[in-house]
Structure formats: C-alpha cells, structure tokens
Amino acid sequence: MLLLALLIGCAKSSGIQFCEGVSPAGDGVNCGHKFEDGDLTALITSPDLFGVKTIYLQIYDVKNDQERKIETIPVEVKPDARTVAANLSLYTGGRYVVRIMNNNVLIGESRLEIIER
C-alpha cells in the first residue's frame, strides 16, 4: 500500500483547476468547484508539452445526468509549455463539465457548479 501511495503521489498531474484568479507566482487564488456567477480562471495542466498553438476548452451543461455541449473556447498556448491560464465566463447557474482537448486528445476534465446571484 505504501508503494501505491508513493506512485499516486508522484504521478504527473493533469487537468483543470477553477480559480478566482492567479497569483504573480502563477498559483491559483481561491480555487474550487463551486462559485457564484461571473468570471473565473481555468488553470490547465498537461502531463506533456502542448505541442500545438491552440487547445480547446469544451463546456457542457449537465441536467438530469445528460451532458449538452454549449460552448467551445480556443485557448492560445505555447507549444513548449505544459500549463496555461484561460478566462472563463459563466453567468447562468447550473452544473457544468469542462473538458480540455488538444486536437482529439483529452488533457483533462473537471466538474463545476455555478450559483446565480
């Protein structure tokens, strides 16, 4: 079990983190999965170099366990980078799934809940 814990702890992390902003050091500020409506920052991390100039944020609305794609946002990246911050505006309350795609390869995904004010 100790070996498994070490392997999991040392595994490359990838995916997406939602935050209210980014510090000067590049760390997320007030990160989580539940926010009031408005603007957020999506911090995207890939286990490998992006290798392209554009990746895509795909946003899905989740209702009754059904996903419906509502938007695809292109995100400009440096091909030799592994991380990028992207602006995300969500003003309608609900549950969402956000997927990050590099061509047709899933980099990561995360769920998000927005509460309307």
PEPEZI-V148281 format. One line per field, one symbol per residue. ss: DSSP state (A for helix, B for strand, O for the rest). burial: + if it has 16 or more other ideal C-beta (glycine too) atoms within 10 Angstrom, else -. A space follows every 50 residues. Layout:
BEGIN
ss: ???
burial: ???
END
This chain:
BEGIN
ss: OAAAAAAAAAOOOOBBBBBOBBOOOOOBBOOBOBBBOBBBBBBBBOOOOO OOOBBBBBBBBBBOOBBBBBBBBBBBOOOOOOBBBBBBBBOOOBBBBBBB BBOOBBBBBBBBBBBOO
burial: --------------+++++--------+--+---+----+++++++---+ ----+-++++--------------+-+----+-+++-+-+----++-+++ ++----++-+-+-+---
END
